[in-house]
């Protein structure tokens, strides 16, 4: 049985590999979307409070319809 030892290509000096033409086109398309002047104008904050009782000890508790 014979084995062949191979090693990966050396790391580029800048630490990043060259992008393929397809990858460059996808990146340009994505960047065009976020650089549009008419981007989404709605801004706001959503405050969410979440409680999960994982013990299951409240399974018989029922909340009234009005509060």
N, C-alpha and C positions, 0 to 999 in steps of 0.2 A: 504494500500500500504506500502510495506517495502523497505527500502533502505539499501544497504550494502556499508560501507565506506571501500575503499581499498587504500593503499598507495604504491608507487613504492618501489622497493628494495633499500636499502640504497646505497649511493654512495661509490664506493671502496675507500680505503685509498689513493691510488696513483692517483685517479681522472679518471682512465680509466678502462673500463670493459675488461674482458678477451675476447680474440678473439676466434671464433669458429675454428675448424680444417679447414673448407673450407676457412674462411677469412685468416687464416695463410698461406694456400697454395697459395691463390691469391696474398697476399702480397709478399711472397717469389718469385713468378713468376715475379711480377712487378719489384722487386728490382734486380733480375737477369738481366733484360733487361737494366737497367740503369747503371749497374756495369760492363758490358762487356767491354773488352779492345778494341774491334773493333767497338766502337760506331761511330756514324756519325762524319765524319771529316770536313765537310764543315761548315765554319763559315763566317758570314758576317753581314752587316748591311743593312737595307732597310729604306730609308727615304721617307716618304709619306706625301704629302700635300693634304688636302681635304677641299673643300669649298662647302657648301650646301646653296643655296639661297632659303630658305623656303618661301619667300614672293610670288614667282611666277611672279614677275614683269619683268623677263627677258625671258619669254616664247617665244617672237617674235624675240629674238636676235639669229643670225645665225653666226657661225664661218666659216671662209674660210677653204678650204681643206688643205691649206699649212701654216696655222698658224695664 
